[in-house]
Amino acid sequence: MVKKLNSSALLIALLLGILMSGLVAGVSVVINEHIKLAGQSREGRLAYRSALSGIEEGLLAVKYAKASGRLTELYNKTFSRDLRLGDTSVKPDDLLYEMKIETPFSSTFEDFASYDAIGEWPDSSTKEKLKKINMDDTLDLDLTQVINDKNLKYLDIFFSGPYTASDDPMQTNFTALNWVLVDLSKNATSGTERQLINSGTNNVDGRRFLRVSVSDIATCVKNHNECHLRIRPQIAFPSSRMSITHRLLGTTASSGKHSYIAIRAIDQSGRIIIGDSSEDNGIIAISSVGQAGQAVRKLIAKIDVSSGAYLGLFDFGIYCGTNCIGLGPDQQ
């Protein structure tokens, strides 16, 4: 009887030991995971602040360069900064940013081919004559001279379907191209430096062009103001696949993807016209990639060069773990 009790006690103790070991192991895993997540969250915040430091440097550089007439010297240059400043006690070991000030997204009429239609998927010879614009980038076209000197009546924006970064057609998507016509003259409206005249967005799969109408252009002609047309292609699902048209957002959807654009501008007599644009127009993009440990954050700030207005800050959260290779605005 005593032997049976001893055996039972030993078995119960063994089972309890196994249960306790499993419980301790489980708690340890949970605690380690929380510690890891807390560390990633801290690094993520530091990476954001690092990227923001790059944006602040870029904004200051643009401000002083524009004031001294040396803005073009900044275009397409990359600036790298180590925020630890040689202090090895600062953790994480990697605390830095890389910032780039990109050439304004602007254009002249000479950059565009004039087509009655370019087709959804233009061939390679046609592509060479068209304007390539990355998805979610904004291209700024100054219409002032062609309105005032060339008697612009209206214009059509032709666009292809969306392509991947390797220039393969994205057959299941379409280009939801957006245009905005704005007046940038300082007396456009009381207390502001811009006035929205009109805008349009393609939300129909298969549509190949959008028109900036006679009445829209007439508003600029009437006031002889500084009118700019801003064109931004976007990727969307066709409504046949979803209940509503749905844009694909973020860097995963848009990085490297693009569309091809052509413009047909018509004057009052019905002729196709070509005009010039001033050099100091467009939108500057300041891209900054911050890194803290293994966390990476990318920020993009956009500035209207003609008015100096700050157009907003765009945040692209990235965490790449051990795969952070080639840190920089062009590699993320």
N, C-alpha and C positions, 0 to 999 in steps of 0.2 A: 504494500500500500504506500509506504514511504517512497519507494522507488518510482511509483507512478506519479506521485505528487511532484517529486523532484524533476521528472521528465517533463511534466506539463508546465512547471514553472520555467524550466529552461527553454521550452518551445515558445512560451508566451514572451519571455525576455528577448528571444531571438527575433520574433515577429515585431515586437515593439522597437527593437534596435533598427530593423530594416525600415520600418515606417518613419522613425525619427531621422534616419540617414537620408531617406528620400525627401522628407520635408525640409531638412536643412539644405539639401542640394537644390531643391526647387526655389527656396527663398534666396539662396545665393545667386541663382540664375536671374531671378527677377531683379534683385538689387544691382547686379552687374549690368543688366540691361538698362535700368533706370540711370545708373551712373554714366553709361555710354551715351544714352539719349541726352542727358543733361550736358555732357561734354560737347556733343554735336550741336545742341542748341546754343551753347555759349560760343562755339566757333562760328556758327552761322551768324550770330549777332555781330561778332567781331568782323567777319567777312563783309557784312553789309556796311558797317561803319568804315571799313577800309575802302570799299568801293565808293562810298559817299565822299570820303576825303579826296579821291581822284576827281569826282564830279566838281567839288568845290574848287580844286586847283584849276580845272579846265575852265570853269566859269570866270574865274579871275583872269586867267590868261587871255581868254577871248575879249573880256572887257578892256584890258589895257592895250591889247594888240589892235583892237578896232579903233580905240581913241588915238593911237599913234599911226594909223594907216598901214599896219603891218600884219593884217589878219591872215593873208594868204600864206605867210611864212609858217603858220601853225598847222595848215591842212595836212592831214595824213601822216602826222608825226606821232610817235608813241613815246609816252613818258612813264618810266618805271620808278617806283619809290618803295624802299624798305622802311616800314614804320617802326621797326625795332631800334633803328639808329645805332646799331652796334651793341645794344644792351642785351647780353646773352641771358640775363635773368628773366626777360619777358617771355611769357608763354602764351600761345604756342610758338614753336620755333619759326614757322612761316607766318609772317604778318606783313602783307605787302599789297600793292595794287599796281595795275598797268592801265594807263589812260590814253585814249586816242581821240584827236579832234578830226573829224572826217569832213571832207569837202562838202560844201553845201549841196543839198539835193535840189539843184536848179537846172534850168535848161534854156536854150534858145530854140527858135523855130527851125534853125538849120540842123538841129539834132534829130529832127523827125522826118520820116518819109510820109508822103501823102498818098493814101490809099482809099479806094472806095470800099474795100473790105480786105482784111488780112487772113480770114479763115481762122477756125478754132485752133488748128495745129499747123502753122506755116512751115514750109520746107526750109532747109538750111540756107538756101540762097536768098530767100525772102527775109529770114531772121537777121541777116547781115545788114539790111537796110532799115530795120526797126529799132526802136528804143527799148532796151531791156530794163525792167524795174523789178527789184526784189519785192516780195510780198510784205505788206505793212510798212514799206518805206514810202515817204511822201516826196514827190517831185514837184518843184515850184516852177511855174512858167509865167514870166512877166508878159502881160498882154498890153501894157500901156502904149508902147510905140505902134504896134499893129492896129490898135484901136484908134489912136489919134492921127497917125500918118498914113496908114494903109486902109482905113475905112472898113475895119473888120465888121462883118454882119453877124455871123454865127460860126461855130466850129463843132466838129464831130470828133470824138475820141474813140478810135478803134482799138480793140484789145483781143489778145489770144486767150486760150484756156491756160490754166496754171501748169507749170513745169516743176519737176523736182530739181534739186541742186545739180544733179548730173544731166539735166536738160531732157528728161524723159517726160512725156505727157502724163498728167494725172487724170486719167480717163474718168474716174468716178467723182471728180470735183469740177467746179466751174469758178470763174473769176468774178467776184463780187466787187467790181471796180467802183471806187467812190471819187467824186470830184467836188471841189468847193471853190466858189468864186468869191474872192474877198477884195475889199478896197483898203489899201494900206496907207492912204494919205492921212496925214495927221489931223486934218479937219473933216475926216469921214463922218464922225458923230461926236457930239459934245462929250468931252471927258474920256474918250477912248481913242485908240490909234488904229482900229480896224473895224470894218463893217462887213458882215456876211450879206452878200447879195443873193446867192442861191447855192444849192447843192443838189447832188443826185447820187444814187447808188444803184448799181445793177443787182437785182434780186431774181433774175429770170435766167435759168439755164438755157444756153443756146443763143442768147442775145450777144451781138458782136460789137455794138457801139452805143455810146450815149451822146446826146446832143446838149451843148451849151447854147441855149436858144437866143433868138433875135432879141427878145425882151430883156434877157439877162445882160447881153452885151450892150444894149441900148442904155441901160442904167449907167454903165461906165462911160459911154460916149457922151451922154447928157452932162455928166459932171466933170469929165476930163480928169478922172482920178487915177490913182496908181493901182491898177487892177492886176491881181495875180490869180492864176488858175492852179490849184493844187490837186494833184492826181495821186491816188493811193490804191493800188490793187490789193485785194484780200482773197483768201481762199474760203470757199463755202461748199457745203453739201447741196445738191439739187433738191428742190422740194418734193420731187417724186420719191425720194428715199426717206424723207422725214416729213413730219406734219408741217414744219415750217423750215424756211431757209436757215441754215445754221453755220455760223462762221467758225473756223478752226482758229483758236487763239494760242498765243504763246510761242516761244522759240521752237518747241518741238514741231508745231504746225508750220511755221513760216521760215525757219532758218534755211537760207540758200535757195528757197523756192521762188519762182519769178514768173512774170508774164511779159509779153511783148506788146508794145504800144505804137500806134501811128495816129497822126492828127491830120484832119482835113479842115483847113480854115478858109472860109469863103468871104469875099468882100461884097460891097453893096451892089456891084455889077455882076456878081455871080462867078467871079474868077477865083482860082486858088491862089492864096498869097503866102508870102514868107516874110518874116520880120526879124528884128534883133531884140536882144534883151540886155539890160544893164548888167555889169559884172558883179556888183555888190548886192545881189539878191539871193534868196533861197533859204534853206534851213540847215543849220549846222547840227550835227549829232556828236555829242561828247559821250563816248562809251568808256566805262570804267569797270574793270574786273578786280574785285577784292578777294584775297585769299587769307584765311586764318586756319592754320593746320591743314586739315583735309577738306574744309568747307570752302566753297566758292560762290560768290554772288556777283551778278552782273547788273549794272545800272546804266541807263541811257537817258541823257538829258538833251532836249532839242530846243534850239534858239532860232528865232526869226531874225536873219541877218539884217534885213532892210529896216526893221523897226527896233531891233534889239530886245524884243519881247521874249520872255521865258515861256516856252510852250508846254512844259511839263516834264515829269520824271517818270521813267518806265522801269519797272523792277522785274528782273528775270532771276528767280531763285534757282540756284543750282547747288546740288550736293553730289560730288563725284567720288567720294571715298578715296581709295587708292588709285583711281583712274585719272587723277588730275594731271594731264600731260599737256604741255604747251600752253601754259597760262597766258592769256592775252585776249583782247577784244575780238581778234579774228579767229581764235581757236575754240571759242566756246559756242 
